Amino acid sequence: MASPTIHSKLPKVGTTIFTQMSMLAAEYKAINLGQGFPDFMMNPDLIALVNKSMQDGNNQYVHMNGLLSLRERLAEKMADLYDANIHPDSEITITPGGTYAIYTALTTVLRPGDEVIVFEPAYDSYIPNIIINGAIPVLIPLSFPSYSINWQLVKESITSKTKMIVLNSPNNPTGSVLSSYDIEHLRSVVKNTGIFILSDEVYEHLIFDDLRHESMLRYADLLERSFVCFSFGKTYHCTGWKLGYCVAPQPLMNEFRKVHQFNCFSSHSPVQFALSEFVQQKEQYLQLGKTIQ
Ligand SMILES: Cc1ncc(COP(=O)(O)O)c(C=O)c1O
């Protein structure tokens, strides 16, 4: 009897570099700088809140878009930090991590043959996420030594098939950040086009030298075409909890939720109850860039 043959959708993809480096670090008992493993404790108050949340019985599915009280607190935070008017009911979805939010946003938009601009070096999920959707990554190197974006190259790379630009500020792995100069160029590149933006902002609070985080949330004309992805794991040093969220205008978020609802449906509930209290403590994230130095 013939046995089924699997034709890989990702023939060139191996095990992620993060897993490989972590395995080598464990084998050689080396200090592991290859993956996001903070070597300081997370806040015990947040652990206590999660514990209490479980004891209180918050252990069943929450709404597929995420706990509304958490989304409301996040909308307040985004209004406060970025002067953004985000509707908690229709424009925020809580996800099992930032990577999931990124994958879902790409899958929501991309069709086979679409081109997506990715700046390299890049977080390693972007390219496979694009390829698995049948789309084509268009790779643009960040300019050494500042790892800034060469906007002339971006302009030259735009074609009628360009569907999306992936941004990541602060950037992993280089640490470079977008400036107001970049925002002006981005605006002029996407103006009067159908190009979407995927903005990976999981390190929004790991920003130093009193630089301002240039979130897409600050700019209404950019936000109208953006999926903006965040991770609680990065902000509160609990990467293993895998909880994050995506922010997008309602028409985009409606489609995002169609993909999300039959993939994971709803995210870890006790942590969402705990975070809906904890995110109100501004000092927990505003001091981050300062305390980690
Ligand atoms: C740039 C970037 N985006 C997204 C993520 C993923 O975040 P999460 O663990 O919430 O999926 C990471 C994790 O290392 C990252 O470095």
The ligand as a Tripos MOL2 file, in Angstrom:
@<TRIPOS>MOLECULE
LIG
   16    16     1     0     0
SMALL
NO_CHARGES

@<TRIPOS>ATOM
      1 C1         11.3840   40.7230   17.9740 C.3       1 LIG1
      2 C2         10.5560   39.7050   18.6800 C.ar      1 LIG1
      3 N1          9.2570   39.6220   18.3800 N.ar      1 LIG1
      4 C3          8.4640   38.7200   18.9940 C.ar      1 LIG1
      5 C4          8.9700   37.8590   19.9350 C.ar      1 LIG1
      6 C5          8.0830   36.8380   20.5520 C.3       1 LIG1
      7 O1          7.3850   37.1590   21.6820 O.3       1 LIG1
      8 P1          6.5440   36.0410   22.4070 P.3       1 LIG1
      9 O2          7.4540   35.2330   23.2620 O.co2     1 LIG1
     10 O3          5.5070   36.8020   23.1820 O.co2     1 LIG1
     11 O4          5.9070   35.1890   21.3470 O.co2     1 LIG1
     12 C6         10.3210   37.8920   20.2550 C.ar      1 LIG1
     13 C7         10.9020   36.9370   21.2130 C.2       1 LIG1
     14 O5         12.0730   36.7480   21.3120 O.2       1 LIG1
     15 C8         11.1310   38.8490   19.6170 C.ar      1 LIG1
     16 O6         12.4270   38.9330   19.9060 O.3       1 LIG1
@<TRIPOS>BOND
     1     1     2 1
     2     2     3 ar
     3     2    15 ar
     4     3     4 ar
     5     4     5 ar
     6     5     6 1
     7     5    12 ar
     8     6     7 1
     9     7     8 1
    10     8     9 2
    11     8    10 1
    12     8    11 1
    13    12    13 1
    14    12    15 ar
    15    13    14 2
    16    15    16 1
@<TRIPOS>SUBSTRUCTURE
     1 LIG1         1 GROUP 0 **** ****
